Amino acid sequence: MSELKTAGDKKMKQEVFLPDDYSPAEDEPFMNDRQLEYFRRKLIHWKSELLAGSRDTIEALQDGTRNIPDVTDRASEETDRALELRTRDRARKLVGKIDAALRRIDEGEFGYCMKTGDPISLKRLDARPIATMTLEAQERHERREKVHRDD
């Protein structure tokens, strides 16, 4: 984002205009203000969806506490609740990764591989905006992880 200086010499971020149909393109400068704003909005929207889902789960779990006499039905409900809690735990971890990606945007590090420093492809970032490595670096990392796991 562009920065403006105010009277108090504090830096304020200038609003970036982003058309509704905007999509990052390879022919524009990498991680320009528009691309950064596009990914910021995408991440914030994703985070708000996850948090809304968590609120819904909490409400459902609070409302769903009931005494079910049939053992099979009770077991089925407990299994559903456990699955929902596991899903929410995954969402909680994802929110942490989204927050980290938003920090990288603020720090000017978003879009660049943490291993190689190379730009991460726009297609990869659009599909997975929390990506921290290029596809090649991620594949190398996973191969090394698999080798060490097999030991």
N, C-alpha and C positions, 0 to 999 in steps of 0.2 A: 504494500500500500504506500502511496505517496505520503510524505510527512510534511507538515506545516509547522512553523514555529509560531508560538503565540507570544504575547507581551511578557509573560513570566518565563520565557525561554523553555517552556515545557513543550514536548513534542505531542502533537495531536494527529490522528490519522484522518486523511481526507477520504470522504465517501467515494467509492468507485462505482460508476454506473455500469450495470451489467444487464444487457437485454435478457428477457425471459428465455429466448431461444439460443442463448450463447452456449457454445461448446468449445473447449480449448482446441486449438489447431496447431499442427506441426510448423506451419509457416509464420507463426508469430514468435517473438522472443520468449524463450523458456522462462517460466515462472514470473511473467510480467504481472502487473497489478491486477489485471482482469482475471488471469488464471488463478492467482492466489485467492482472489475474492470468490471465484467459482468454487474452488475446493473448500474454502472456509465455510461457505453457505451449505455445501453438500455435507460436510462433516457435522455442522450444527444441526441440520435437519435430521440426519441419521441418529445423532445423539438424542434429540428430542423424541424421536420415535421409540428408541430403546427405553428411555426413561418413562414414557407413557405406558409402554408394555409392562414395565416393572410395577408401576402404580396399579395397573389393572390386576396384575398377579397378586399383589398384596391384598387388594380389596377382595378378590375371589377367594383367597385362602382364609381371610377373616370371616367372610360370609359363609364359606363352605364347611366350617367346622360344625359337623352334625353327627349325631349318633346313628350309625347304620347297623341295624341288627344282623343282617346277612353277612357272614364271614367273607364270602366271595366278593360281594359288592364292596365291602370295606377294603379288602385287599386291592381290588381294582382301583378304587379311589386313592388309596395310599400310593400306588404305583404312578398314577396320573400326577399326583402332587409332587412326588419325588422327581419325576421327569420335568415338570414345570419349574421346580426349584433349580435343577441342573441347567436348564435353558436360561433362566434368569442369572445364574452365576456366570455363564458364558457371556451374557449381555453386559454384566457388570465389568468383566475384564475388557470387553470391547469398548466400553465407555472410557476406561483408562487409556486405551490405545488411541481413541479419538481425541481425548484431551492432550495426549502427547503430540499428536499430529497438529493440533491447533497451536500448541506451543512452538513447534518447528516452523509453522507459518509465521508466527510473530517474531521468531529469531532469525528468519531468513534461511533456514536449513531445509525447508519442505521441498520435496521433489528430487532430492539428491541422495544417492546411495550412501548409507552410513559406513559401508565397508570400503567402497572404491572412490566415492565422491562424484561418480558419474551421474548424469541426469537419469531419473527413472522415467520410462516411457509414459507419455500422456495416456495411452490406452490402459496401461497397468494402473496408473493412479486413478483414472476414471472408474475402473472396475473395483479397485481396492485402495481408496484414498489413505488408508493407514499404512500402506506399504513403506518400508524403510530401506529396502534393497532393490536393486535392479533384478530382473528375472534371472539373469545369469548368476549373480551373486547369491540369490536366494537358493537356486538349484545347487550351487557348490556347497552352501551352508547345510542344506538338507542331506546331501550325499555324505558330507563329513559326519553329520549327526547320526546318520544311519550306520556308518562304519563303526563309530564309537559305541553305538547302542548294541551292535551285534557282538561286541567283545565280551 
